Each structure stands twice: as structure tokens, then as C-alpha cells.
């Protein structure tokens, strides 16, 4: 069971019986939400009960899509819940727009409702490859919302959701890991971010973006020793520092008055086989001039 969610303001919800909106209190338990959104327990007439499981009623899907694009995610969610209660299912595009709309409006409760109903639906129906991609998108947005709205980040729930997501995706979602690491670092949870990195390494290799996130954080904290350690980790992963990472390191070294080390870093990158592909001599000269300018200040 997912944990109680604290909401800073009163939020709109919809009654599946009448479709009208009502205000809910600032505290809503996830178990209560599950009770209202379980498809099999819906009390509405199964309008689409005779339809094929893969059919997508056009009218409600169009309405969901339109309202979501207009920023009216609560209204789109009401139509979505009513459609599922009647035995129907939205089109993939309308579901995508609904999830996107809920994410943009920072509606964590609404995203949980979509999660619960989709899990309920796919516990009875085998998802296609396209549907599985929609589920991965939903999980990514839900996890991002949890990371953005819980202090400290609710890693227990996120870990549970990641395990659920494995049913729909056999590949490790590096982008999701990077997002979570960035969120943890923004809250000063360095130990948890490193634990997330270790978990990522168990499944696949971190990317340059992953190391760039850590190095930006070390640069912000003016932690040169940690920054250089990340560079060593980069070498061990057989990844060549790109110019974005080089810029981070050079800027930090200059801030620490380590101008010779900054020049050494630029030359180190320029002498790699990747240099020509990345940007070449022009960017190297820009960095060197920047270093000299900082030195003369």
C-alpha cells in the first residue's frame, strides 16, 4: 500500500456516480483513492462492456485530449475515470496528453489515480508493446512528481514503482535514474544520490549526463576533490569527458584559483580521439582564453 500523501491545498475530485466535482480535504489516503478508482468496483453501467478490449471510444478520448491540452487536467481526469467505469478505455494519444497534463499541473493525486486504474486494467488485459511504452511514460511522470513533491524524497515508494515498472520494460531507464539523482542532489541528499548511482551501475553504465549531474553539484559546493574523483570514475567507465563536463571542471578549477590544472584539463580533452568530433580547436581556444582572463583578474 502506498503511503499517505499530504497536499498543501484543497483539490478537485470527481464522483464516479454523478460525474460532478467536489472539494476534498488537504489529507487523502492512498487507500481511499484506490477505492474510488478501481475499475472492477465501479458502479456505473458498463456502457462499453460489449466492446472489444482494444477498442477506443472516440468521443471521450477526444474530450480527454482536448481538455488536457487546454490545461484542464482535472476535467480530463473525470472523463477518463468515467470512461473506465463504463468499461471503455482511452486512446493512447489521449492517455499521453492526460498524463502530461497532470504532470504539468503538479497533480500527484490525479497521477496516482491514473496509475491505479491502469494497473487494474492491465492486471486483466495483456498490454501491447505500445501500451507498455505508455505505462513507462506514466511511471516516469509519477516518479518525477513524487521526487518533486516529497521532502525528503520518498525513495521507498519510488523503489516500489520502479519494481512495478520492470513488468513493462526490460531495459533500465537511465533517464529516470538521472532525474532522480538530480532531484536528490538538489535537496542535499548526497548519500542517497550515490546509492542511486550504485544501483544504476548494477544494471548498466552511467552516461555522461549522469556524471555531469554529479559534477555540477560538486562544482556548486566548490568540492574540487569530489569533482576530480568523478573524473576518475568517468575514466574507469571508459567515457570521454565532453565539452559540457570540461566547462564545469574548468569553471570550478578557476574558482579555486587552480588555473594550471584548468589548462591541463583542456589539453587533456583536446588530445583525445573524441576532440575533433566534439568541437575541436575553436572551443579549446575559447576555454584557454577564458582561463587566462580569469587568471588576470
C-alpha positions in Angstrom: 0.0 0.0 0.0 1.3 3.4 -0.9 1.7 6.0 1.8 -0.5 8.9 2.9 0.0 11.9 0.8 0.0 15.4 2.2 -1.5 18.0 -0.2 -0.9 21.7 0.5 -4.2 22.8 -0.8 -7.8 21.5 -1.3 -8.1 19.7 -4.6 -10.9 18.8 -7.0 -12.0 15.2 -7.3 -14.9 13.7 -9.2 -17.7 11.4 -8.1 -18.0 8.4 -10.4 -21.7 8.2 -9.7 -22.7 11.6 -10.9 -19.6 13.0 -12.6 -19.7 16.2 -10.6 -16.7 17.8 -9.0 -16.3 18.1 -5.2 -13.6 19.6 -2.9 -11.6 17.1 -0.9 -9.7 17.8 2.3 -6.0 18.5 2.4 -5.3 15.0 3.6 -6.2 12.0 1.4 -5.1 8.4 2.0 -4.0 6.4 -1.0 -6.2 3.5 0.0 -9.2 5.8 -0.2 -8.1 6.9 -3.7 -7.8 3.3 -4.7 -11.3 2.6 -3.6 -12.7 5.3 -5.8 -10.7 4.4 -8.9 -10.7 0.6 -9.1 -12.3 -0.2 -12.4 -13.8 -3.5 -11.4 -15.7 -1.9 -8.5 -17.2 0.9 -10.5 -20.9 1.2 -10.0 -21.7 2.8 -13.4 -23.5 1.0 -16.2 -20.9 -0.8 -18.3 -21.7 1.2 -21.4 -18.7 -0.3 -23.3 -18.9 -3.8 -21.8 -19.6 -5.4 -25.2 -16.8 -3.6 -27.0 -13.5 -5.3 -27.8 -10.8 -4.9 -25.2 -8.7 -2.9 -27.7 -11.5 -0.6 -28.8 -11.0 3.1 -28.0 -14.3 5.1 -27.9 -13.6 8.2 -29.9 -15.8 10.8 -28.2 -14.4 10.6 -24.7 -10.9 10.2 -26.0 -11.2 13.4 -28.0 -12.6 15.2 -24.9 -9.8 13.9 -22.7 -7.2 15.0 -25.3 -8.7 18.5 -25.8 -9.2 19.3 -22.0 -5.7 18.0 -21.2 -4.1 20.2 -23.9 -6.1 23.2 -22.6 -4.7 22.7 -19.1 -7.9 21.4 -17.7 -6.5 18.2 -16.4 -9.0 17.7 -13.6 -11.9 17.7 -16.0 -10.0 15.4 -18.4 -9.4 13.0 -15.4 -13.1 13.0 -14.6 -13.9 11.9 -18.1 -11.1 9.3 -18.0 -12.4 7.8 -14.8 -16.0 7.7 -16.0 -14.9 6.1 -19.3 -13.1 3.3 -17.4 -16.0 2.8 -15.1 -18.2 2.3 -18.1 -15.9 -0.4 -19.4 -14.1 1.7 -22.0 -10.5 2.8 -22.4 -9.0 5.9 -23.9 -6.8 6.2 -27.0 -3.0 6.1 -26.4 -2.7 9.8 -27.5 -5.4 11.0 -25.1 -3.9 9.0 -22.3 -0.5 10.5 -23.1 -2.0 14.0 -23.0 -3.8 13.3 -19.7 -0.6 12.1 -18.1 1.3 15.1 -19.4 -1.4 17.5 -18.3 -1.5 16.0 -14.8 2.3 16.3 -14.6 2.3 19.9 -15.8 -0.3 20.8 -13.2 1.7 19.1 -10.5 -1.3 16.8 -9.7 0.2 13.9 -7.8 -3.2 12.6 -6.5 -4.5 12.6 -10.1 -1.5 10.8 -11.3 -1.9 8.2 -8.6 -5.5 7.7 -9.8 -4.2 7.0 -13.4 -1.6 4.6 -12.0 -4.1 2.6 -10.0 -6.7 2.3 -12.8 -4.0 1.3 -15.4 -2.6 -1.3 -13.1 -6.1 -2.6 -12.5 -6.8 -2.7 -16.3 -3.6 -4.4 -17.2 -4.0 -7.0 -14.5 -6.9 -8.2 -16.6 -5.6 -7.4 -20.1 -2.1 -8.1 -21.5 -0.5 -4.8 -22.6 0.8 -4.5 -26.2 4.2 -3.0 -26.9 2.7 0.4 -27.5 0.7 0.2 -24.3 3.8 -0.8 -22.4 5.5 2.3 -23.6 2.6 4.4 -22.3 3.0 2.7 -19.0 6.7 3.5 -18.9 5.8 7.2 -19.6 3.2 7.2 -16.8 5.7 5.7 -14.3 8.3 8.2 -15.3 6.0 11.2 -14.8 4.6 9.7 -11.5 8.0 9.1 -10.1 9.1 12.6 -11.1 6.1 14.1 -9.3 6.9 12.1 -6.2 10.5 13.3 -6.3 9.4 16.9 -6.7 6.7 16.9 -4.0 8.1 14.8 -1.1 10.7 16.1 1.4 12.8 14.1 1.9 12.3 12.2 -1.4 10.0 9.2 -0.8 12.5 6.6 -2.0 10.6 3.7 -0.6 7.6 4.4 -2.9 9.8 5.2 -5.8 11.7 1.9 -5.4 8.4 0.1 -5.3 7.2 1.8 -8.5 10.5 1.0 -10.3 10.0 -2.6 -9.5 6.4 -2.4 -10.9 7.8 -0.8 -14.0 10.0 -3.7 -14.7 6.9 -5.6 -15.8 6.5 -3.3 -18.8 10.2 -2.6 -19.6 13.1 -5.0 -19.6 15.6 -2.1 -20.1 17.0 0.1 -17.4 15.6 3.7 -17.7 18.8 5.7 -17.4 16.9 9.0 -17.9 14.7 8.2 -14.9 17.8 7.5 -12.8 19.3 10.8 -13.9 16.2 12.7 -12.9 16.0 11.1 -9.5 19.7 11.7 -8.9 19.3 15.3 -9.8 16.3 15.7 -7.5 18.2 14.1 -4.6 21.2 16.3 -5.1 19.0 19.4 -5.2 17.8 18.5 -1.8 21.3 17.9 -0.4 20.8 14.1 -0.2 24.2 13.2 -1.5 24.4 9.8 0.2 21.0 8.8 -1.4 22.2 10.1 -4.8 25.3 7.9 -4.6 23.2 4.9 -3.6 21.1 5.6 -6.7 24.3 5.7 -8.8 25.5 2.4 -7.3 22.1 0.8 -8.1 22.3 2.1 -11.7 25.8 0.6 -12.1 24.4 -2.8 -11.1 22.2 -2.7 -14.2 24.0 -0.6 -16.8 26.7 2.0 -17.3 26.0 5.6 -16.3 26.1 8.2 -19.1 28.0 11.4 -19.5 24.8 13.1 -18.4 24.8 11.1 -15.1 28.4 12.2 -14.3 27.6 15.8 -15.4 24.8 16.0 -12.8 27.1 14.9 -10.1 29.9 17.2 -11.2 27.6 20.2 -11.4 26.6 19.5 -7.8 30.3 19.2 -6.7 31.1 22.4 -8.6 28.2 24.2 -6.8 29.6 23.1 -3.5 33.2 24.0 -4.6 34.2 20.4 -3.7 37.2 20.0 -6.0 38.4 16.7 -4.6 35.0 15.1 -5.2 34.9 16.7 -8.7 38.2 15.1 -9.6 37.0 11.8 -8.2 34.1 11.9 -10.5 36.5 12.5 -13.4 38.4 9.3 -12.3 35.1 7.4 -12.2 34.4 8.7 -15.7 37.8 7.3 -16.9 37.0 3.9 -15.3 33.7 3.9 -17.1 35.7 4.4 -20.4 33.7 7.6 -21.1 35.5 10.6 -22.6 34.6 13.9 -21.0 32.7 16.1 -23.4 32.9 19.9 -23.6 30.0 20.3 -21.2 31.8 18.4 -18.5 35.1 20.1 -19.4 33.4 23.5 -18.9 32.1 22.5 -15.5 35.6 21.4 -14.4 37.4 24.4 -15.8 35.0 26.8 -14.2 35.3 25.1 -10.8 39.1 25.0 -11.1 39.3 28.7 -11.9 37.0 29.5 -9.0 39.5 27.6 -6.8 42.4 29.6 -8.4 43.7 26.3 -9.9 44.4 27.8 -13.3 47.3 25.4 -14.3 45.0 22.4 -13.6 42.3 24.0 -15.7 44.7 24.3 -18.6 45.8 20.7 -18.1 42.1 19.6 -18.2 41.5 21.4 -21.5 44.6 20.0 -23.1 43.7 16.5 -21.8 40.4 16.7 -23.7 41.9 18.2 -26.8 44.3 15.3 -27.1 41.6 12.6 -27.1 40.3 11.0 -30.3 36.9 12.5 -29.5 38.1 16.1 -29.7 37.5 16.6 -33.4 34.1 15.1 -33.3 33.0 17.1 -30.3 34.1 20.6 -31.2 37.8 20.9 -32.0 40.3 23.7 -31.7 37.9 26.6 -31.6 36.3 25.6 -28.4 39.7 24.8 -26.9 40.9 28.3 -27.6 37.8 29.8 -26.1 38.4 27.8 -22.9 42.1 28.7 -22.7 41.3 32.4 -23.2 38.6 32.2 -20.5 41.2 30.7 -18.1 43.7 33.4 -18.9 41.1 36.1 -18.4 40.2 34.6 -15.0 43.9 34.4 -14.0 44.5 38.1 -14.8 41.6 39.3 -12.7 
